[in-house]
Amino acid sequence: MKILAIVLVTFSVAFGQVTIDQTNWPYGSDQIGNFWDYYNTSSNVAVSMATINPTQQGGVWDFSTGPTTSTASSEIRATAGAPAPIPPQTSYVEYQTQGGSTQWLYSDETAAGTWARGFAQSGTVYPYDAPQWNIYHYPMTHGTSWSSSWTWGEEALGVPIQETRNCEIVGWGSVTTPFGGPMQCLVMRTLQTSYAEFMGVPLVDDLYRTYEWIVPGIGSVVAILSVEGESNWLFNTASGYFRLNDTNLGGDLLPPSITGVTDLPDTPNPGPYNVTATISDDSGIQSALIYYSTNGGAYTSAAPMNVNGSIYTFQIPARTGSPIQEVRYYIWARDNSTNQNSATNPSNAPTGYFRSTGRMTICHRHSPM
């Protein structure tokens, strides 16, 4: 999605820095039918960009909660379905909705980036005059920056609207939205201006500051737009706040569900001990293991002895040695999706774990002594 700004006349996982280029960017004429659905705000909303801190390196951003009453969407469609005349060099169009407003964005993708060639509202097409808007540039990584400038509207409105966009990748890390996560991301910061005058009198003189969290294989998943005329990058009011809640891109982003892990009873029996767990995922389970250790030593992993549907049975071998021992254990699983999401139970393992103490006295804890 190209920031949905309708023209009226975005368990802890550590990710390394990611580069976004044409190999993992989801736009293009071969992607007709792709869609992005967002929760957004219907009016100005309080934000704290200083707290969000978009310029982090290795940051962790969680936008999973927030307003859900207003929505926005973007869908890639064939050019034949859009209002004519189609601007030159258009290879596909995006049909965008926001509140009660709709527009068509005429787009193109080249080795230099993703370009906007114009837009249409209420049946009127407004082509962009060269050089056009370079929405996203390749390759993008921390520190990448680029600028765009263009005009439009002179033929239809009688005056040219002058537009600029100055973009920079200012942060990177992981992001979570109502759609899922955490996902590797870059943070793009944009200063956008619009200006028009008639006989020396300004008719349009707008300035906005925006941030987008962009994800390989999906695109823009969070966008936060300032109010008009904002002078501070760490603004406290947003005129738009978009959070991805559904798309047909990106695949499975949810980790496996691990529940019903056996709570072994107190016992003097040295083992072996069977531990069962219910493990499931919409993409299927690629691998599941039990991790166990004795007396605070290194963990050893073991595959399940038996799998019956979603019921996995593991075994901790019999313990030998000193009669005073501690056995720690937790369950780990990874799904079969392209993203290979993984999970543990306890969710913060190995910091948290199941444990036994005494002469093979088994009890259930979620944090170490």
Secondary structure per residue as TSV (DSSP state, phi and psi in degrees):
chain	resnum	aa	ss	phi	psi
A	1	M	-	360.0	136.2
A	2	K	-	-91.7	115.5
A	3	I	-	-17.3	123.5
A	4	L	-	-76.0	72.0
A	5	A	-	-106.1	97.2
A	6	I	-	-64.4	128.2
A	7	V	-	-83.1	122.1
A	8	L	-	-120.1	101.8
A	9	V	-	-45.8	360.0
A	10	T	-	360.0	360.0
A	11	F	-	360.0	147.0
A	12	S	-	-64.7	133.0
A	13	V	-	-124.1	132.4
A	14	A	-	-91.6	126.0
A	15	F	-	-118.0	147.2
A	16	G	-	-83.4	171.8
A	17	Q	-	-66.0	141.6
A	18	V	-	-112.4	149.8
A	19	T	-	-109.0	133.8
A	20	I	B	-109.5	123.0
A	21	D	-	-140.9	-165.7
A	22	Q	T	-66.3	-18.6
A	23	T	T	-74.2	-19.6
A	24	N	S	-135.4	24.6
A	25	W	-	-101.7	131.1
A	26	P	-	-88.1	4.0
A	27	Y	-	-92.6	159.2
A	28	G	S	144.7	163.4
A	29	S	G	-65.5	-21.5
A	30	D	G	-81.3	4.3
A	31	Q	G	-112.8	22.7
A	32	I	T	-57.5	132.1
A	33	G	T	105.2	-15.9
A	34	N	-	-66.7	146.1
A	35	F	E	-139.7	157.8
A	36	W	E	-135.4	125.4
A	37	D	E	-114.7	137.9
A	38	Y	E	-130.0	147.3
A	39	Y	E	-84.5	140.5
A	40	N	E	-144.3	178.4
A	41	T	-	-97.3	143.4
A	42	S	S	-91.1	-8.3
A	43	S	S	-154.9	178.7
A	44	N	-	-56.3	142.3
A	45	V	E	-136.4	145.4
A	46	A	E	-71.9	134.0
A	47	V	-	-136.8	165.3
A	48	S	-	-131.4	93.3
A	49	M	H	-65.8	-25.2
A	50	A	H	-65.1	-39.0
A	51	T	H	-73.3	-42.5
A	52	I	H	-63.4	-37.4
A	53	N	-	52.0	71.7
A	54	P	T	-66.8	-15.0
A	55	T	T	-91.4	16.1
A	56	Q	-	-66.8	149.2
A	57	Q	E	-109.6	116.0
A	58	G	E	81.0	25.7
A	59	G	E	-72.2	160.2
A	60	V	E	-124.5	112.4
A	61	W	E	-114.4	129.1
A	62	D	E	-120.0	107.1
A	63	F	-	-110.5	28.7
A	64	S	-	-71.1	-22.3
A	65	T	S	-112.4	153.7
A	66	G	S	150.8	-171.1
A	67	P	-	-59.8	142.9
A	68	T	-	-131.3	2.7
A	69	T	S	-80.9	-23.2
A	70	S	E	-115.1	145.0
A	71	T	E	-130.5	162.6
A	72	A	E	-143.2	160.8
A	73	S	E	-152.6	160.4
A	74	S	E	-145.8	136.0
A	75	E	E	-138.2	132.8
A	76	I	E	-81.6	127.2
A	77	R	E	-128.8	164.3
A	78	A	-	-70.4	151.8
A	79	T	G	-63.2	-25.6
A	80	A	G	-63.9	-21.6
A	81	G	G	-88.9	-3.9
A	82	A	S	-98.0	159.4
A	83	P	-	-59.8	144.2
A	84	A	S	-100.4	159.1
A	85	P	S	-81.9	140.2
A	86	I	-	-74.1	127.1
A	87	P	-	-58.6	145.9
A	88	P	T	-56.1	149.5
A	89	Q	T	73.1	6.1
A	90	T	-	-71.8	127.1
A	91	S	-	-108.8	-20.2
A	92	Y	E	-162.2	167.6
A	93	V	E	-127.7	153.5
A	94	E	E	-114.9	127.0
A	95	Y	E	-95.1	116.7
A	96	Q	E	-115.6	140.9
A	97	T	E	-127.5	146.2
A	98	Q	E	-154.5	111.5
A	99	G	T	60.8	-127.3
A	100	G	T	-95.4	7.8
A	101	S	E	-105.2	149.2
A	102	T	E	-135.1	155.1
A	103	Q	E	-158.2	161.6
A	104	W	E	-109.0	133.1
A	105	L	E	-112.2	123.8
A	106	Y	E	-90.2	119.0
A	107	S	E	-126.3	164.0
A	108	D	E	-150.5	153.1
A	109	E	E	-130.0	124.2
A	110	T	E	-129.2	179.9
A	111	A	T	-63.3	-20.7
A	112	A	T	-88.3	-10.1
A	113	G	E	143.1	-170.6
A	114	T	E	-98.8	126.1
A	115	W	E	-116.2	144.9
A	116	A	E	-100.4	129.6
A	117	R	E	-103.0	-8.6
A	118	G	E	157.0	-176.6
A	119	F	E	-148.4	167.0
A	120	A	E	-135.6	138.8
A	121	Q	E	-138.8	140.0
A	122	S	T	51.2	36.5
A	123	G	T	83.4	-5.7
A	124	T	E	-99.0	131.0
A	125	V	E	-96.8	131.6
A	126	Y	E	-117.4	93.6
A	127	P	E	-69.2	150.6
A	128	Y	-	-92.0	136.9
A	129	D	B	-85.9	143.0
A	130	A	S	-62.0	151.5
A	131	P	S	-73.9	137.2
A	132	Q	-	-85.1	179.2
A	133	W	E	-73.7	113.6
A	134	N	E	-89.0	95.4
A	135	I	E	-67.9	-48.6
A	136	Y	E	-131.8	139.3
A	137	H	E	-114.0	149.0
A	138	Y	S	-114.1	145.3
A	139	P	S	-82.5	149.2
A	140	M	B	-104.2	128.3
A	141	T	-	-150.8	177.4
A	142	H	T	-59.0	126.2
A	143	G	T	98.4	-14.5
A	144	T	-	-62.4	136.6
A	145	S	E	-143.4	153.9
A	146	W	E	-161.8	162.9
A	147	S	E	-132.1	151.7
A	148	S	E	-134.6	151.4
A	149	S	E	-151.0	146.3
A	150	W	E	-167.0	170.0
A	151	T	E	-127.9	161.1
A	152	W	E	-161.4	164.3
A	153	G	-	93.3	-8.1
A	154	E	H	-63.6	-42.3
A	155	E	H	-70.9	-42.9
A	156	A	H	-83.4	-34.1
A	157	L	H	-106.6	-15.6
A	158	G	S	92.6	-13.6
A	159	V	S	-135.2	145.4
A	160	P	-	-80.3	134.4
A	161	I	E	-94.2	121.3
A	162	Q	E	-96.2	125.7
A	163	E	E	-119.6	144.8
A	164	T	E	-137.0	150.9
A	165	R	E	-139.2	124.2
A	166	N	E	-114.0	114.1
A	167	C	E	-114.2	146.1
A	168	E	E	-151.3	138.0
A	169	I	E	-83.4	111.4
A	170	V	E	-110.2	-9.9
A	171	G	E	-154.3	167.6
A	172	W	E	-156.9	160.2
A	173	G	E	158.3	-133.2
A	174	S	E	-131.3	148.7
A	175	V	E	-135.9	143.7
A	176	T	E	-123.6	135.4
A	177	T	E	-128.5	177.9
A	178	P	T	-59.1	-21.1
A	179	F	T	-72.1	-34.5
A	180	G	E	153.1	-172.2
A	181	G	E	139.8	-175.1
A	182	P	E	-70.6	148.0
A	183	M	E	-126.3	141.7
A	184	Q	E	-60.9	141.4
A	185	C	E	-150.9	160.6
A	186	L	E	-114.0	156.9
A	187	V	E	-114.6	121.9
A	188	M	E	-106.2	128.8
A	189	R	E	-109.3	133.6
A	190	T	E	-132.2	133.1
A	191	L	E	-104.0	118.1
A	192	Q	E	-120.5	136.4
A	193	T	E	-128.9	151.8
A	194	S	E	-137.4	134.8
A	195	Y	E	-147.7	138.6
A	196	A	E	-151.4	147.7
A	197	E	E	-142.1	160.2
A	198	F	E	-133.8	117.4
A	199	M	T	53.7	42.8
A	200	G	T	81.2	-2.0
A	201	V	E	-100.4	121.6
A	202	P	E	-62.3	128.6
A	203	L	E	-100.3	-36.1
A	204	V	E	-132.7	129.3
A	205	D	E	-149.9	76.9
A	206	D	E	-110.1	149.9
A	207	L	E	-145.8	129.3
A	208	Y	E	-131.0	149.0
A	209	R	E	-115.9	131.6
A	210	T	E	-135.7	156.9
A	211	Y	E	-129.3	141.7
A	212	E	E	-129.9	137.9
A	213	W	E	-100.5	114.8
A	214	I	E	-115.2	138.7
A	215	V	E	-122.4	133.7
A	216	P	T	-56.6	136.1
A	217	G	T	80.9	-9.1
A	218	I	T	-125.9	-46.2
A	219	G	E	106.9	-144.4
A	220	S	E	-78.3	121.0
A	221	V	E	-109.8	-21.4
A	222	V	E	-141.8	136.1
A	223	A	E	-137.0	131.1
A	224	I	E	-124.1	119.7
A	225	L	E	-111.2	137.7
A	226	S	E	-74.9	175.3
A	227	V	-	-78.5	164.4
A	228	E	T	-64.0	137.5
A	229	G	T	82.5	7.5
A	230	E	-	-61.7	131.7
A	231	S	-	-105.1	-6.0
A	232	N	-	-119.5	130.7
A	233	W	S	-66.2	-25.8
A	234	L	S	-97.7	62.1
A	235	F	-	-77.2	163.0
A	236	N	S	-116.9	1.7
A	237	T	E	-136.1	132.4
A	238	A	E	-111.3	137.7
A	239	S	E	-89.6	-15.8
A	240	G	E	-149.4	138.7
A	241	Y	E	-145.4	99.4
A	242	F	E	-105.9	132.2
A	243	R	E	-132.5	121.2
A	244	L	E	-63.4	129.9
A	245	N	E	-120.1	-13.5
A	246	D	E	-162.5	146.2
A	247	T	E	-163.9	158.7
A	248	N	S	-97.1	19.7
A	249	L	S	-112.7	163.8
A	250	G	S	89.1	-19.0
A	251	G	-	69.9	-160.6
A	252	D	-	-74.4	122.2
A	253	L	-	-113.2	5.2
A	254	L	-	-99.2	138.7
A	255	P	-	-75.4	164.6
A	256	P	-	-60.8	153.4
A	257	S	E	-92.7	126.2
A	258	I	E	-123.0	110.7
A	259	T	E	-133.3	170.5
A	260	G	-	62.0	32.5
A	261	V	-	-65.6	134.2
A	262	T	-	-57.2	128.8
A	263	D	-	-96.5	93.6
A	264	L	-	-61.2	136.2
A	265	P	-	-76.9	160.3
A	266	D	B	-59.5	136.1
A	267	T	-	-163.5	144.8
A	268	P	S	-84.3	-3.1
A	269	N	-	-67.7	127.3
A	270	P	-	-74.7	-0.6
A	271	G	-	105.7	-172.1
A	272	P	-	-70.0	165.3
A	273	Y	E	-121.8	129.8
A	274	N	E	-90.6	133.5
A	275	V	E	-125.3	124.0
A	276	T	E	-109.7	156.1
A	277	A	E	-153.7	147.6
A	278	T	E	-95.7	118.7
A	279	I	E	-126.7	126.8
A	280	S	E	-147.9	158.4
A	281	D	-	-165.0	143.3
A	282	D	T	-60.7	-27.6
A	283	S	T	-90.7	0.8
A	284	G	-	86.3	164.2
A	285	I	E	-103.3	121.8
A	286	Q	E	-81.5	-41.3
A	287	S	E	-154.3	145.9
A	288	A	E	-144.0	140.6
A	289	L	E	-141.7	153.9
A	290	I	E	-105.4	136.5
A	291	Y	E	-110.3	131.7
A	292	Y	E	-141.5	152.7
A	293	S	E	-144.3	162.7
A	294	T	E	-124.2	130.8
A	295	N	T	54.4	39.0
A	296	G	T	76.3	10.7
A	297	G	-	-77.7	-173.5
A	298	A	-	-65.4	148.7
A	299	Y	-	-77.4	143.5
A	300	T	E	-115.7	139.2
A	301	S	E	-104.7	154.3
A	302	A	E	-146.8	138.2
A	303	A	-	-75.1	162.7
A	304	P	-	-65.2	145.7
A	305	M	S	-75.4	-30.7
A	306	N	E	-152.8	143.6
A	307	V	E	-128.8	122.3
A	308	N	E	-126.5	94.7
A	309	G	T	67.6	-120.9
A	310	S	T	-98.3	5.5
A	311	I	E	-95.2	116.6
A	312	Y	E	-108.5	132.4
A	313	T	E	-114.6	122.5
A	314	F	E	-113.5	166.8
A	315	Q	E	-138.4	129.3
A	316	I	E	-92.1	120.7
A	317	P	-	-60.4	160.9
A	318	A	-	-58.9	141.0
A	319	R	-	-90.8	143.5
A	320	T	-	-130.3	168.1
A	321	G	S	103.5	-146.8
A	322	S	-	-53.5	141.4
A	323	P	S	-69.4	-16.5
A	324	I	S	-102.1	106.5
A	325	Q	-	-135.8	158.1
A	326	E	-	-125.1	127.8
A	327	V	E	-112.7	124.2
A	328	R	E	-110.6	145.8
A	329	Y	E	-156.7	153.8
A	330	Y	E	-153.1	164.9
A	331	I	E	-109.3	139.0
A	332	W	E	-126.7	143.8
A	333	A	E	-148.4	150.4
A	334	R	E	-129.3	138.0
A	335	D	E	-84.0	178.5
A	336	N	S	-100.6	17.2
A	337	S	S	-80.4	168.1
A	338	T	T	-59.9	-35.2
A	339	N	T	-78.3	-12.4
A	340	Q	-	48.9	57.9
A	341	N	-	-68.7	142.8
A	342	S	E	-129.5	160.7
A	343	A	E	-150.9	161.6
A	344	T	E	-133.2	160.4
A	345	N	E	-135.0	115.8
A	346	P	S	-60.7	155.5
A	347	S	T	-66.1	-23.7
A	348	N	T	-103.0	19.7
A	349	A	T	-60.8	147.1
A	350	P	T	-87.3	2.7
A	351	T	T	-60.1	-44.0
A	352	G	S	-101.0	151.8
A	353	Y	-	-164.2	165.0
A	354	F	E	-83.3	148.9
A	355	R	E	-145.8	157.3
A	356	S	E	-126.6	151.5
A	357	T	E	-146.4	165.7
A	358	G	T	80.2	-163.2
A	359	R	T	-77.7	79.8
A	360	M	T	56.5	39.0
A	361	T	E	-87.5	114.7
A	362	I	E	-94.6	131.8
A	363	C	E	-143.5	172.3
A	364	H	-	-116.9	116.8
A	365	R	-	-131.8	160.8
A	366	H	S	-119.0	11.4
A	367	S	S	-152.1	151.1
A	368	P	-	-70.5	158.3
A	369	M	-	-65.2	360.0
